[in-house]
Amino acid sequence: MPHSTRSICQRTREWLADGDARPFLTFVDQRGSAHELSYGEFDKYARRIAARLLELGCKRGDKVLFCRSHSVVLLASIAGCLLAGIVPVVFASPSQKFSTENYLEMIRTLSSQLQPDMAVIDDHVLKVVRDIFPFKLVGGSSFAPGYLRKILGIRGAKFQAPKDSVALIQYSSRTTGLKKGAVLTETALLDQVDNYAAALNMSSDDRIASWLPLYHDMGLVAGFVMPWILGLPIVSMSPFDWLIRPEFFLKTVTASRSTLMWQPNFAFSHLARLFQGKDLSGIDLSSLRMVINCSEPITESAHAAFLDVFAACGISDRQLATCYAMAETTFAVTNSVANSTPVKKAVAPASLGLGEAVRPGEMTLVSSGRAIPGTKVEIVDESGRPRETGIVGEIRIASESMMSCYLGIDPSETFTTERSYPTGDVGFLQGGELFVLGRKDDTLIVRGQNVYPQSVEELVSLVSGVVPGRCVAFGSRLFSKDSEDLIILAESRETDARQRSTIAARITASIAKVLDVPPRES
């Protein structure tokens, strides 16, 4: 599709010209209170934050690290950086997932790679890190609305950044070991926005709902940057508040009549378990034209469970959608067709090895959709040669919204000579639909057969007596040197030893029937 050459700054000024008072951001806290900002109010706040960063010594092209909790301030800070040509980099804020020592070590390691020019950190964390980190540190209170009222925003023309300048650095969840920073230009970002909007048939009638973290590409790009550039209203909630009170989020989706929402596969199962048998009055999700499953391997069972519970709230299988995305391509690579049930295919697990022709069988796979405009998806063999349709291989991507490089890594070490990106994911194409099987590095070889851990985990989650989603499959050579043994850890609320033994037998029978590779018995 033809792309606009307008910059982010120019495009946001255009939607402001259509009406500063139009609703833009509805931010929901864990008490269910909604804080609303119009387009004009949010823009003024973002520009004041940008002015404050410039006042503190930031220059165009500087990297500013944000270790902040999910808030209106963080959203406006990201927007202010993008307007002023400052490069925002969002890391996770401290949480119960990390001890203080582990969190500080993670920030120290990632920061040594990033070398930020400044870091904006929540005040209670700033006290701990002030004497540890060598770069300039600023407390979050410096950007509170009351403090910034005296700072006037700078007009858009003064914020204009060079067209091919770096806009974002987002850390990839795909990499093992030390996470890598994907460097994205403003051109790549705008290409993603325009191409993905075309794939989704987005219009001025759309409204976005997101509880996703901003340190992940799905939350940052799909849940905030894309709708902000397109001038579409947003409902936003912290992921930690969502985990505590998801009903508040769903009721705000109802009230706002949101139309698009992204969430990972686990969230479909989590919400189904949480709301099973609960009072759903006050929740109407019929306005959602697409609830998009992305960021994790997509399972039929998660969709089925979600539909079973939320059909009463206006959800049908035609509203469920799928996506394959990564930080390296800014966000989306594929998406299923709007207003159409995602394509499914029943396959034989034994035919899913690299180089195999996929055969019909008992395991159902859900497609991640078709390539969005400006993106090419190929399946290649070990030498990088394209494979025919229906043959399993590595997924390789070429995209207009591809990153320039990983931070500090020569592009020649990442891309092919044609600037295609080998993803490390395994899958196959059928009728233009992409089926993603898993990570090449995670594939288990059990008795000569390729086994993908997520396929095993989906089957185990369906077994009566197992807590759905609370299982893990992995390989081990502890018991056998000739082949990996399949090891499964599954959680059950059953305490009776005899019943637990029965559940274990059901798991073994289910895996053996579908995958023909029973787990090791011990």
C-alpha positions as CSV (number, residue, x, y, z in Angstrom):
1,M,0.0,0.0,0.0
2,P,1.2,3.6,-0.6
3,H,2.8,5.0,2.6
4,S,2.7,8.4,4.0
5,T,6.0,10.3,4.3
6,R,4.6,12.3,7.2
7,S,6.6,12.0,10.5
8,I,5.1,10.9,13.8
9,C,5.1,14.5,14.9
10,Q,3.2,15.7,11.8
11,R,0.7,12.9,12.0
12,T,-0.1,13.5,15.7
13,R,-0.6,17.3,14.9
14,E,-3.0,16.4,12.2
15,W,-5.3,14.3,14.5
16,L,-5.1,17.1,17.1
17,A,-6.4,19.5,14.4
18,D,-9.5,17.4,14.2
19,G,-10.4,18.1,17.8
20,D,-8.4,18.5,21.0
21,A,-11.3,17.6,23.2
22,R,-11.9,14.1,21.7
23,P,-11.5,11.3,24.3
24,F,-8.2,9.5,23.9
25,L,-6.9,7.7,27.0
26,T,-8.9,5.9,29.7
27,F,-6.6,4.6,32.4
28,V,-8.1,2.1,34.8
29,D,-6.6,1.3,38.2
30,Q,-7.1,-1.8,40.4
31,R,-10.0,0.0,42.3
32,G,-11.8,0.3,39.0
33,S,-11.5,4.0,38.9
34,A,-11.1,5.4,35.3
35,H,-8.9,8.4,34.7
36,E,-9.6,10.1,31.3
37,L,-7.5,12.4,29.1
38,S,-8.5,14.0,25.8
39,Y,-6.2,14.0,22.8
40,G,-5.3,17.6,23.6
41,E,-4.6,16.9,27.3
42,F,-2.4,13.9,26.5
43,D,-0.5,15.7,23.8
44,K,0.2,18.7,26.1
45,Y,1.4,16.3,28.8
46,A,3.7,14.4,26.4
47,R,5.2,17.6,25.1
48,R,5.8,19.0,28.6
49,I,7.6,15.7,29.5
50,A,9.7,16.1,26.3
51,A,10.5,19.7,27.3
52,R,11.5,18.5,30.8
53,L,13.9,15.9,29.3
54,L,15.5,18.6,27.1
55,E,15.8,20.9,30.1
56,L,17.6,18.0,31.9
57,G,20.2,17.9,29.1
58,C,18.8,15.2,26.7
59,K,19.5,15.7,23.1
60,R,18.0,14.3,19.9
61,G,19.1,10.7,19.5
62,D,19.9,10.2,23.2
63,K,18.7,6.9,24.7
64,V,16.5,7.3,27.8
65,L,15.8,4.2,29.9
66,F,12.5,4.0,31.7
67,C,12.2,1.6,34.7
68,R,8.8,2.7,35.7
69,S,5.5,1.2,36.7
70,H,2.7,1.2,34.2
71,S,1.0,4.6,34.4
72,V,-0.3,7.6,32.4
73,V,3.1,9.2,33.1
74,L,5.0,6.3,31.4
75,L,2.7,6.4,28.4
76,A,3.1,10.2,28.0
77,S,6.9,9.9,28.5
78,I,7.1,7.4,25.6
79,A,5.1,9.7,23.4
80,G,7.1,12.7,24.4
81,C,10.4,11.0,23.5
82,L,9.0,10.0,20.1
83,L,7.9,13.5,19.4
84,A,11.3,15.0,20.4
85,G,13.5,12.5,18.6
86,I,14.7,11.0,22.0
87,V,14.9,7.2,22.0
88,P,12.7,5.6,24.7
89,V,13.8,2.2,26.0
90,V,11.3,0.5,28.4
91,F,12.5,-2.1,31.0
92,A,10.3,-3.9,33.4
93,S,9.7,-2.1,36.7
94,P,10.5,-3.9,40.0
95,S,7.9,-6.5,41.0
96,Q,7.4,-9.5,43.2
97,K,8.9,-11.7,40.4
98,F,12.4,-10.4,41.3
99,S,14.3,-10.0,44.5
100,T,15.8,-6.5,44.8
101,E,19.3,-8.0,44.2
102,N,18.2,-9.9,41.1
103,Y,16.4,-6.9,39.7
104,L,19.4,-4.6,40.2
105,E,21.7,-7.2,38.5
106,M,19.3,-7.5,35.5
107,I,19.2,-3.7,35.1
108,R,23.0,-3.5,35.5
109,T,23.6,-6.1,32.9
110,L,21.2,-4.7,30.3
111,S,22.3,-1.1,31.0
112,S,25.9,-2.0,30.3
113,Q,24.8,-3.1,26.8
114,L,22.5,-0.2,26.3
115,Q,24.7,2.6,27.7
116,P,21.7,5.0,28.3
117,D,22.2,8.7,28.4
118,M,19.7,9.0,31.2
119,A,17.4,6.7,33.2
120,V,14.1,7.7,34.7
121,I,13.3,5.5,37.6
122,D,10.5,5.3,40.2
123,D,11.5,7.3,43.3
124,H,11.4,4.4,45.7
125,V,13.9,2.5,43.4
126,L,16.0,5.5,42.8
127,K,17.1,5.6,46.4
128,V,18.5,2.0,46.0
129,V,20.3,2.5,42.7
130,R,21.6,6.1,43.0
131,D,25.1,5.1,44.0
132,I,25.3,1.9,41.8
133,F,24.7,3.0,38.2
134,P,27.2,5.3,36.3
135,F,24.7,7.0,34.1
136,K,22.5,10.0,34.9
137,L,19.5,9.1,37.0
138,V,16.2,11.1,37.4
139,G,13.4,10.3,39.8
140,G,9.9,9.8,38.4
141,S,8.4,12.7,40.5
142,S,10.2,15.1,38.1
143,F,7.6,14.2,35.5
144,A,4.4,14.4,37.7
145,P,1.7,16.5,36.2
146,G,1.8,19.1,39.0
147,Y,5.5,19.6,38.6
148,L,5.3,20.0,34.9
149,R,2.4,22.6,34.8
150,K,4.9,25.4,34.8
151,I,6.7,24.0,31.8
152,L,5.3,25.0,28.4
153,G,5.3,22.5,25.6
154,I,7.3,23.2,22.5
155,R,5.6,23.5,19.1
156,G,5.7,20.5,16.8
157,A,8.1,22.0,14.3
158,K,10.9,22.2,16.9
159,F,10.3,18.5,17.7
160,Q,10.9,17.3,14.1
161,A,13.4,14.5,13.9
162,P,15.3,13.3,10.8
163,K,13.2,10.8,8.9
164,D,15.5,7.7,9.2
165,S,16.6,8.4,12.8
166,V,16.2,5.8,15.5
167,A,12.8,6.0,17.1
168,L,12.7,3.0,19.5
169,I,14.8,0.3,21.0
170,Q,12.8,-2.6,22.3
171,Y,14.2,-5.7,23.9
172,S,13.4,-9.0,22.2
173,S,11.8,-11.8,24.2
174,R,13.0,-14.3,21.5
175,T,16.6,-14.3,22.4
176,T,18.2,-16.6,24.9
177,G,20.9,-15.5,27.4
178,L,21.3,-11.7,27.4
179,K,18.3,-10.1,25.8
180,K,19.1,-8.1,22.6
181,G,17.9,-4.6,21.8
182,A,16.1,-4.3,18.4
183,V,16.9,-0.9,16.9
184,L,13.9,0.6,15.0
185,T,13.8,3.7,12.9
186,E,10.9,6.0,12.6
187,T,10.4,4.8,9.0
188,A,10.1,1.2,10.2
189,L,7.7,2.1,13.0
190,L,5.4,4.1,10.6
191,D,5.5,1.2,8.0
192,Q,4.4,-1.2,10.7
193,V,1.6,1.1,11.8
194,D,0.3,1.6,8.2
195,N,0.7,-2.0,7.1
196,Y,-0.8,-3.6,10.2
197,A,-3.7,-1.1,10.2
198,A,-4.4,-2.2,6.6
199,A,-4.3,-5.9,7.5
200,L,-6.8,-5.3,10.4
201,N,-9.1,-3.0,8.3
202,M,-8.7,-0.4,11.0
203,S,-10.8,2.7,10.8
204,S,-11.6,5.8,12.9
205,D,-14.4,3.7,14.6
206,D,-11.8,1.4,16.3
207,R,-11.0,1.7,20.0
208,I,-8.1,-0.3,21.5
209,A,-8.1,-2.0,24.9
210,S,-4.8,-3.2,26.5
211,W,-3.5,-4.4,29.8
212,L,-0.2,-5.5,28.3
213,P,3.2,-4.4,29.6
214,L,5.0,-1.6,27.8
215,Y,8.4,-3.4,27.9
216,H,7.0,-5.9,25.5
217,D,6.4,-5.1,21.8
218,M,2.7,-6.2,21.9
219,G,1.9,-3.8,24.7
220,L,4.1,-1.0,23.4
221,V,3.3,-1.0,19.7
222,A,-0.2,-2.6,19.4
223,G,-1.5,-1.4,22.7
224,F,-0.2,2.1,22.6
225,V,2.1,3.5,19.9
226,M,0.0,2.4,16.9
227,P,-3.4,3.7,18.2
228,W,-1.7,7.0,19.4
229,I,-0.2,7.6,15.9
230,L,-3.5,6.7,14.3
231,G,-5.5,8.9,16.7
232,L,-7.6,6.1,18.1
233,P,-9.0,6.0,21.7
234,I,-7.2,3.6,24.2
235,V,-8.3,1.8,27.3
236,S,-5.2,1.0,29.4
237,M,-4.5,-0.9,32.6
238,S,-1.4,-2.1,34.4
239,P,-0.7,-5.8,33.9
240,F,-0.3,-6.2,37.7
241,D,-3.7,-4.5,38.3
242,W,-5.2,-6.7,35.6
243,L,-4.1,-9.9,37.3
244,I,-5.7,-8.7,40.5
245,R,-9.0,-7.4,39.2
246,P,-9.5,-8.3,35.5
247,E,-13.2,-7.8,35.9
248,F,-12.6,-4.0,36.1
249,F,-10.8,-4.1,32.8
250,L,-13.5,-6.1,31.1
251,K,-16.2,-3.8,32.4
252,T,-14.2,-0.8,31.1
253,V,-14.0,-2.6,27.7
254,T,-17.8,-2.9,27.9
255,A,-18.3,0.8,28.8
256,S,-15.9,2.1,26.1
257,R,-17.2,-0.3,23.4
258,S,-13.6,-1.2,22.5
259,T,-13.2,-3.1,19.2
260,L,-9.6,-4.5,19.3
261,M,-7.7,-6.3,22.0
262,W,-4.5,-8.3,22.0
263,Q,-3.4,-10.9,24.6
264,P,-1.1,-13.9,24.8
265,N,-2.4,-17.5,24.7
266,F,-2.2,-18.0,28.5
267,A,-4.6,-15.1,29.1
268,F,-7.4,-16.9,27.1
269,S,-7.1,-19.9,29.4
270,H,-6.5,-17.8,32.6
271,L,-9.7,-15.7,32.0
272,A,-11.7,-18.8,31.2
273,R,-10.6,-20.5,34.5
274,L,-11.1,-17.4,36.5
275,F,-14.6,-16.6,35.3
276,Q,-15.9,-20.1,35.0
277,G,-19.3,-20.2,36.7
278,K,-19.0,-16.6,37.9
279,D,-21.6,-13.8,37.6
280,L,-20.8,-12.1,34.2
281,S,-23.5,-9.5,34.5
282,G,-22.2,-6.1,33.5
283,I,-19.7,-7.6,31.0
284,D,-20.6,-7.2,27.3
285,L,-17.8,-8.0,24.9
286,S,-19.9,-7.9,21.7
287,S,-18.2,-4.7,20.5
288,L,-14.8,-6.5,20.2
289,R,-14.5,-7.3,16.5
290,M,-11.1,-9.0,17.1
291,V,-9.5,-10.5,20.3
292,I,-6.1,-11.3,18.9
293,N,-4.0,-14.2,20.3
294,C,-0.3,-13.4,20.0
295,S,3.1,-13.7,21.6
296,E,2.9,-17.4,22.6
297,P,2.2,-20.6,20.7
298,I,-1.5,-20.6,19.9
299,T,-3.6,-23.5,21.2
300,E,-7.1,-24.6,20.2
301,S,-7.9,-25.5,23.8
302,A,-7.3,-21.9,25.0
303,H,-9.7,-20.6,22.4
304,A,-12.3,-23.2,23.2
305,A,-12.2,-22.5,26.9
306,F,-12.5,-18.8,26.3
307,L,-15.4,-19.2,24.0
308,D,-17.2,-21.6,26.4
309,V,-17.1,-19.0,29.2
310,F,-17.5,-15.7,27.3
311,A,-20.1,-16.7,24.7
312,A,-22.6,-15.4,27.2
313,C,-20.9,-12.0,26.9
314,G,-21.2,-11.8,23.2
315,I,-18.0,-13.5,22.1
316,S,-18.1,-15.8,19.0
317,D,-15.4,-17.8,17.2
318,R,-15.4,-15.2,14.4
319,Q,-14.2,-12.6,16.9
320,L,-11.1,-14.6,17.9
321,A,-8.0,-13.8,15.8
322,T,-4.4,-14.8,15.7
323,C,-1.1,-13.1,15.1
324,Y,2.7,-13.9,14.8
325,A,4.8,-11.0,15.9
326,M,8.3,-10.1,17.1
327,A,10.2,-7.1,18.4
328,E,12.6,-7.5,15.4
329,T,9.8,-6.5,12.9
330,T,8.5,-3.8,15.2
331,F,5.5,-6.0,15.9
332,A,3.2,-8.0,13.5
333,V,4.4,-10.4,10.8
334,T,1.1,-12.2,10.2
335,N,-2.6,-11.9,11.3
336,S,-5.7,-13.9,10.6
337,V,-8.4,-12.4,8.4
338,A,-10.8,-10.1,10.1
339,N,-14.3,-11.4,10.7
340,S,-13.3,-14.9,9.9
341,T,-12.5,-17.9,12.2
342,P,-8.7,-18.6,12.3
343,V,-7.8,-21.5,10.0
344,K,-7.2,-24.9,11.7
345,K,-5.4,-28.0,10.5
346,A,-5.5,-31.5,11.9
347,V,-2.0,-33.0,11.6
348,A,0.0,-36.1,12.5
349,P,2.6,-35.1,15.1
350,A,5.1,-37.6,13.7
351,S,5.1,-35.6,10.4
352,L,6.3,-32.3,12.1
353,G,10.0,-32.9,12.0
354,L,12.3,-30.5,10.0
355,G,12.0,-31.4,6.3
356,E,8.9,-33.5,6.8
357,A,5.8,-33.2,4.7
358,V,2.9,-32.5,7.0
359,R,0.3,-35.3,7.0
360,P,-3.3,-35.4,8.4
361,G,-3.7,-36.7,11.9
362,E,-5.2,-36.2,15.4
363,M,-3.5,-33.0,16.6
364,T,-5.2,-29.7,15.8
365,L,-3.0,-26.7,15.0
366,V,-4.3,-23.1,14.7
367,S,-2.9,-20.9,12.0
368,S,-1.2,-17.6,12.9
369,G,-2.7,-16.0,9.8
370,R,-1.3,-14.5,6.6
371,A,1.6,-12.1,6.1
372,I,0.6,-8.5,6.5
373,P,1.3,-6.0,3.7
374,G,5.0,-5.2,3.3
375,T,6.1,-8.5,4.8
376,K,7.3,-11.8,3.2
377,V,7.3,-15.1,5.1
378,E,9.3,-18.1,3.8
379,I,10.0,-21.5,5.2
380,V,13.6,-22.5,4.5
381,D,15.8,-25.6,5.0
382,E,19.1,-25.8,6.9
383,S,21.0,-24.2,4.0
384,G,18.5,-21.3,3.7
385,R,16.8,-22.6,0.6
386,P,13.0,-22.1,0.4
387,R,10.9,-25.2,1.1
388,E,7.7,-26.1,-0.7
389,T,4.3,-25.5,0.8
390,G,3.4,-28.0,3.5
391,I,7.0,-28.8,4.4
392,V,8.4,-28.1,7.9
393,G,11.3,-25.7,8.2
394,E,12.7,-22.6,9.8
395,I,10.6,-19.4,9.4
396,R,12.4,-16.6,7.7
397,I,11.1,-13.0,7.4
398,A,11.6,-10.0,5.2
399,S,9.7,-6.9,6.3
400,E,9.5,-3.1,5.6
401,S,9.3,-2.7,9.4
402,M,12.4,-4.8,10.1
403,M,14.9,-3.5,12.7
404,S,18.1,-2.0,11.5
405,C,20.1,-4.3,13.7
406,Y,20.5,-5.6,17.2
407,L,22.1,-2.9,19.5
408,G,25.9,-3.3,19.3
409,I,25.8,-6.3,16.9
410,D,26.9,-6.0,13.2
411,P,23.8,-6.6,10.9
412,S,25.8,-9.2,8.9
413,E,25.7,-11.4,12.0
414,T,21.9,-11.3,12.1
415,F,20.5,-11.0,8.6
416,T,21.0,-13.0,5.4
417,T,22.6,-11.3,2.4
418,E,19.0,-10.4,1.2
419,R,18.4,-8.8,4.7
420,S,16.0,-11.5,5.6
421,Y,15.8,-12.5,9.2
422,P,16.1,-16.2,10.3
423,T,13.7,-16.3,13.2
424,G,14.8,-19.6,14.8
425,D,11.1,-20.6,14.8
426,V,9.9,-23.8,13.1
427,G,6.7,-24.0,11.1
428,F,5.1,-24.5,7.7
429,L,3.0,-22.6,5.2
430,Q,-0.3,-24.1,3.8
431,G,-2.5,-22.1,1.5
432,G,-0.8,-18.9,2.5
433,E,-1.4,-19.5,6.2
434,L,1.5,-19.7,8.6
435,F,1.5,-22.5,11.2
436,V,4.1,-21.9,14.0
437,L,5.3,-25.1,15.8
438,G,7.8,-23.7,18.2
439,R,11.4,-22.7,18.7
440,K,14.0,-24.7,16.9
441,D,16.2,-24.7,20.0
442,D,13.4,-26.1,22.2
443,T,12.6,-29.0,19.9
444,L,12.9,-32.4,21.7
445,I,14.1,-35.5,19.9
446,V,12.3,-38.4,21.6
447,R,12.9,-41.8,20.1
448,G,13.7,-40.2,16.8
449,Q,10.6,-38.0,16.7
450,N,10.5,-34.2,16.9
451,V,8.4,-33.2,19.8
452,Y,7.4,-29.5,20.6
453,P,7.0,-28.9,24.3
454,Q,3.9,-26.6,23.8
455,S,2.1,-29.4,22.0
456,V,2.7,-31.7,24.9
457,E,1.6,-29.1,27.4
458,E,-1.6,-28.4,25.6
459,L,-2.5,-32.1,25.6
460,V,-1.7,-32.4,29.3
461,S,-3.8,-29.3,30.2
462,L,-6.8,-31.2,28.7
463,V,-6.5,-34.2,31.0
464,S,-9.1,-34.4,33.8
465,G,-7.5,-33.6,37.1
466,V,-4.7,-31.4,35.8
467,V,-4.8,-27.7,36.5
468,P,-5.0,-26.3,33.0
469,G,-1.9,-24.4,32.0
470,R,0.0,-25.5,35.0
471,C,2.3,-28.0,33.4
472,V,5.7,-28.1,31.7
473,A,7.3,-30.5,29.3
474,F,11.0,-30.9,28.7
475,G,13.7,-33.4,27.7
476,S,16.3,-35.2,29.7
477,R,19.2,-37.6,29.1
478,L,19.5,-38.4,32.8
479,F,18.0,-41.9,32.3
480,S,19.0,-42.6,28.7
481,K,22.1,-41.6,26.7
482,D,20.7,-42.7,23.3
483,S,17.6,-40.5,23.3
484,E,16.0,-37.7,25.2
485,D,13.3,-38.9,27.6
486,L,10.1,-36.8,27.7
487,I,9.6,-35.4,31.2
488,I,6.3,-33.8,32.3
489,L,5.6,-31.9,35.5
490,A,1.9,-31.3,36.0
491,E,0.0,-29.6,38.8
492,S,-3.1,-31.2,40.3
493,R,-5.3,-30.2,43.3
494,E,-6.0,-33.9,44.0
495,T,-4.3,-35.1,47.2
496,D,-5.3,-38.8,47.2
497,A,-2.3,-40.8,46.1
498,R,-4.4,-43.3,44.2
499,Q,-6.2,-40.6,42.3
500,R,-2.9,-38.9,41.5
501,S,-1.7,-42.1,40.0
502,T,-4.8,-42.3,37.9
503,I,-4.2,-38.8,36.6
504,A,-0.6,-39.7,35.7
505,A,-1.9,-42.7,33.8
506,R,-4.4,-40.5,31.9
507,I,-1.5,-38.2,30.9
508,T,0.6,-41.1,29.7
509,A,-2.3,-42.5,27.6
510,S,-3.2,-39.1,26.1
511,I,0.4,-38.3,25.0
512,A,0.9,-41.8,23.7
513,K,-2.3,-41.8,21.7
514,V,-1.6,-38.4,19.9
515,L,2.2,-38.1,19.9
516,D,3.1,-41.8,20.0
517,V,5.9,-40.9,22.5
518,P,4.8,-41.7,26.0
519,P,6.6,-39.8,28.8
520,R,9.1,-41.7,31.0
521,E,7.5,-43.4,34.0
522,S,9.2,-43.1,37.3
